Amino acid sequence: MTSLPGSSGGEDADSPTDSRPVVCARCGTRAEGTLLTWTCSVENGTRHYLCDTCARENLRAIEGRLDPAWW
């Protein structure tokens, strides 16, 4: 995961390191091990994770939601 320039990038209470399992918001796949290829999206203050397959299939929609500061 990356942070916007100037943000702290710190972990919060909704991080994947807590005891709740990480599940893909689109297909329901459960994460096993490290989330290196998964995508994290924060929408209305809530983190949503996408597995690598769903992220690849929906890349254009994901990029379309990025704030102009990213470009």
MDTraj code that builds the backbone (N, CA, C; nanometers):
import mdtraj as md
import numpy as np

residues = "MET THR SER LEU PRO GLY SER SER GLY GLY GLU ASP ALA ASP SER PRO THR ASP SER ARG PRO VAL VAL CYS ALA ARG CYS GLY THR ARG ALA GLU GLY THR LEU LEU THR TRP THR CYS SER VAL GLU ASN GLY THR ARG HIS TYR LEU CYS ASP THR CYS ALA ARG GLU ASN LEU ARG ALA ILE GLU GLY ARG LEU ASP PRO ALA TRP TRP".split()
xyz = np.array([
    [0.0838, -0.1170, 0.0000],
    [0.0000, 0.0000, 0.0000],
    [0.0882, 0.1233, 0.0000],
    [0.0408, 0.2275, -0.0606],
    [0.1138, 0.3533, -0.0642],
    [0.0293, 0.4620, -0.0026],
    [0.0942, 0.5703, 0.0321],
    [0.0248, 0.6840, 0.0924],
    [0.0434, 0.8057, 0.0046],
    [-0.0497, 0.8987, 0.0151],
    [-0.0354, 1.0254, -0.0544],
    [0.0857, 1.0987, 0.0000],
    [0.1517, 1.1778, -0.0832],
    [0.2644, 1.2557, -0.0341],
    [0.2228, 1.3428, 0.0829],
    [0.3033, 1.3426, 0.1885],
    [0.2754, 1.4253, 0.3050],
    [0.1874, 1.3585, 0.4097],
    [0.1310, 1.2407, 0.3786],
    [0.0497, 1.1739, 0.4799],
    [0.1390, 1.0871, 0.5661],
    [0.0917, 1.0539, 0.6856],
    [0.1738, 0.9778, 0.7790],
    [0.1873, 0.8330, 0.7370],
    [0.0842, 0.7763, 0.6715],
    [0.0907, 0.6383, 0.6275],
    [0.0896, 0.5381, 0.7412],
    [0.0526, 0.5836, 0.8619],
    [0.0533, 0.4955, 0.9780],
    [-0.0619, 0.3966, 0.9765],
    [-0.0467, 0.2915, 1.0546],
    [-0.1508, 0.1904, 1.0659],
    [-0.2626, 0.2427, 1.1548],
    [-0.3835, 0.1949, 1.1323],
    [-0.4947, 0.2319, 1.2183],
    [-0.5636, 0.1057, 1.2665],
    [-0.6767, 0.1205, 1.3354],
    [-0.7469, 0.0070, 1.3934],
    [-0.8034, -0.0872, 1.2889],
    [-0.8159, -0.0432, 1.1641],
    [-0.8732, -0.1264, 1.0590],
    [-0.7642, -0.1868, 0.9701],
    [-0.6455, -0.2061, 1.0247],
    [-0.5344, -0.2582, 0.9454],
    [-0.5446, -0.4094, 0.9316],
    [-0.4806, -0.4666, 0.8273],
    [-0.4857, -0.6102, 0.8083],
    [-0.4067, -0.6868, 0.9123],
    [-0.3359, -0.6181, 1.0033],
    [-0.2587, -0.6859, 1.1056],
    [-0.3432, -0.7220, 1.2267],
    [-0.4691, -0.6783, 1.2330],
    [-0.5528, -0.7161, 1.3459],
    [-0.6025, -0.8593, 1.3246],
    [-0.6829, -0.9113, 1.4171],
    [-0.7198, -1.0526, 1.4164],
    [-0.8277, -1.0892, 1.3138],
    [-0.8920, -0.9924, 1.2506],
    [-0.9951, -1.0239, 1.1516],
    [-0.9324, -1.0719, 1.0214],
    [-0.9913, -1.1729, 0.9579],
    [-0.9370, -1.2175, 0.8288],
    [-0.9650, -1.1138, 0.7197],
    [-0.8749, -1.1026, 0.6236],
    [-0.8928, -1.0111, 0.5123],
    [-0.9623, -1.0875, 0.4008],
    [-1.0727, -1.0286, 0.3511],
    [-1.1537, -1.0925, 0.2481],
    [-1.1696, -0.9957, 0.1318],
    [-1.1624, -1.0469, 0.0090],
    [-1.1816, -0.9635, -0.1091],
    [-1.3233, -0.9073, -0.1094],
    [-1.3359, -0.7767, -0.1248],
    [-1.4657, -0.7100, -0.1238],
    [-1.5499, -0.7455, -0.2461],
    [-1.4872, -0.7961, -0.3513],
    [-1.5593, -0.8262, -0.4743],
    [-1.5984, -0.9732, -0.4857],
    [-1.5024, -1.0648, -0.4664],
    [-1.5311, -1.2072, -0.4898],
    [-1.5380, -1.2905, -0.3625],
    [-1.4937, -1.2356, -0.2487],
    [-1.5022, -1.3083, -0.1225],
    [-1.3843, -1.3991, -0.0921],
    [-1.2803, -1.3970, -0.1745],
    [-1.1615, -1.4790, -0.1496],
    [-1.0955, -1.4351, -0.0204],
    [-1.0574, -1.5320, 0.0636],
    [-0.9877, -1.5012, 0.1886],
    [-0.8379, -1.4938, 0.1629],
    [-0.7743, -1.3955, 0.2237],
    [-0.6293, -1.3789, 0.2093],
    [-0.5576, -1.4850, 0.2911],
    [-0.4521, -1.5390, 0.2326],
    [-0.3663, -1.6323, 0.3041],
    [-0.2259, -1.5764, 0.3034],
    [-0.1720, -1.5513, 0.4191],
    [-0.0366, -1.4974, 0.4272],
    [-0.0321, -1.3479, 0.4027],
    [0.0795, -1.3028, 0.3470],
    [0.1039, -1.1605, 0.3226],
    [0.0222, -1.1104, 0.2043],
    [-0.0248, -0.9864, 0.2124],
    [-0.1106, -0.9268, 0.1100],
    [-0.0312, -0.8502, 0.0047],
    [0.0802, -0.9044, -0.0404],
    [0.1668, -0.8310, -0.1330],
    [0.0997, -0.7943, -0.2641],
    [0.0121, -0.8767, -0.3166],
    [-0.0486, -0.8503, -0.4469],
    [-0.1918, -0.7999, -0.4366],
    [-0.2408, -0.7773, -0.3169],
    [-0.3765, -0.7278, -0.2983],
    [-0.3787, -0.5759, -0.3037],
    [-0.4953, -0.5196, -0.3359],
    [-0.5144, -0.3753, -0.3425],
    [-0.6044, -0.3320, -0.2275],
    [-0.5683, -0.2213, -0.1645],
    [-0.6483, -0.1662, -0.0555],
    [-0.7108, -0.0357, -0.1017],
    [-0.8412, -0.0211, -0.0775],
    [-0.9132, 0.1004, -0.1122],
    [-0.9821, 0.1517, 0.0132],
    [-0.9720, 0.2818, 0.0381],
    [-1.0422, 0.3416, 0.1521],
    [-1.1593, 0.4200, 0.0966],
    [-1.2789, 0.3762, 0.1329],
    [-1.4010, 0.4401, 0.0861],
    [-1.4858, 0.4768, 0.2062],
    [-1.5151, 0.6052, 0.2182],
    [-1.5920, 0.6576, 0.3317],
    [-1.5306, 0.6157, 0.4649],
    [-1.3973, 0.6155, 0.4722],
    [-1.3274, 0.5834, 0.5956],
    [-1.3131, 0.4351, 0.6256],
    [-1.3590, 0.3482, 0.5382],
    [-1.3512, 0.2042, 0.5602],
    [-1.2595, 0.1414, 0.4563],
    [-1.1702, 0.0529, 0.5012],
    [-1.0805, -0.0159, 0.4081],
    [-1.1517, -0.1320, 0.3404],
    [-1.1302, -0.1427, 0.2101],
    [-1.1810, -0.2538, 0.1308],
    [-1.0618, -0.3134, 0.0575],
    [-1.0524, -0.4448, 0.0571],
    [-0.9409, -0.5119, -0.0080],
    [-0.9899, -0.5859, -0.1316],
    [-0.9064, -0.5857, -0.2366],
    [-0.9341, -0.6606, -0.3587],
    [-0.8193, -0.7574, -0.3812],
    [-0.8525, -0.8847, -0.4107],
    [-0.7485, -0.9818, -0.4417],
    [-0.6803, -0.9422, -0.5721],
    [-0.5675, -1.0031, -0.6021],
    [-0.4927, -0.9638, -0.7210],
    [-0.5718, -0.9865, -0.8491],
    [-0.6537, -1.0906, -0.8560],
    [-0.7344, -1.1168, -0.9757],
    [-0.8389, -1.0084, -0.9962],
    [-0.9143, -0.9755, -0.8920],
    [-1.0180, -0.8722, -0.9033],
    [-0.9558, -0.7352, -0.9298],
    [-0.8411, -0.7071, -0.8686],
    [-0.7744, -0.5788, -0.8920],
    [-0.7337, -0.5660, -1.0383],
    [-0.6767, -0.6722, -1.0960],
    [-0.6366, -0.6677, -1.2364],
    [-0.7568, -0.6494, -1.3278],
    [-0.8655, -0.7203, -1.2988],
    [-0.9847, -0.7143, -1.3836],
    [-1.0548, -0.5786, -1.3758],
    [-1.0330, -0.5034, -1.2687],
    [-1.1034, -0.3772, -1.2470],
    [-1.0095, -0.2586, -1.2353],
    [-0.8921, -0.2679, -1.2957],
    [-0.7913, -0.1634, -1.2837],
    [-0.8399, -0.0270, -1.3319],
    [-0.9089, -0.0221, -1.4430],
    [-0.9559, 0.1078, -1.4945],
    [-1.0544, 0.1746, -1.3989],
    [-1.1436, 0.0980, -1.3392],
    [-1.2381, 0.1550, -1.2438],
    [-1.1658, 0.2058, -1.1195],
    [-1.0620, 0.1327, -1.0761],
    [-0.9853, 0.1743, -0.9591],
    [-0.9129, 0.3057, -0.9892],
    [-0.8457, 0.3136, -1.1035],
    [-0.7729, 0.4355, -1.1400],
    [-0.8671, 0.5544, -1.1572],
    [-0.9875, 0.5300, -1.2048],
    [-1.0842, 0.6370, -1.2252],
    [-1.1299, 0.7022, -1.0962],
    [-1.1144, 0.6329, -0.9822],
    [-1.1561, 0.6876, -0.8532],
    [-1.0447, 0.7603, -0.7800],
    [-0.9231, 0.7594, -0.8348],
    [-0.8118, 0.8262, -0.7671],
    [-0.8287, 0.9771, -0.7695],
    [-0.7885, 1.0398, -0.6604],
    [-0.7917, 1.1856, -0.6531],
    [-0.6917, 1.2441, -0.7519],
    [-0.7187, 1.3635, -0.8040],
    [-0.6254, 1.4272, -0.8963],
    [-0.4837, 1.4424, -0.8405],
    [-0.4684, 1.4450, -0.7086],
    [-0.3360, 1.4585, -0.6486],
    [-0.2434, 1.3433, -0.6864],
    [-0.2999, 1.2282, -0.7192],
    [-0.2182, 1.1132, -0.7579],
    [-0.1602, 1.1312, -0.8975],
    [-0.2210, 1.2121, -0.9811],
    [-0.1750, 1.2286, -1.1185],
    [-0.0933, 1.3524, -1.1309],
])
top = md.Topology()
chain = top.add_chain()
for i, resn in enumerate(residues, 1):
    res = top.add_residue(resn, chain, resSeq=i)
    for name in ("N", "CA", "C"):
        top.add_atom(name, md.element.get_by_symbol(name[0]), res)
traj = md.Trajectory(xyz[None], top)
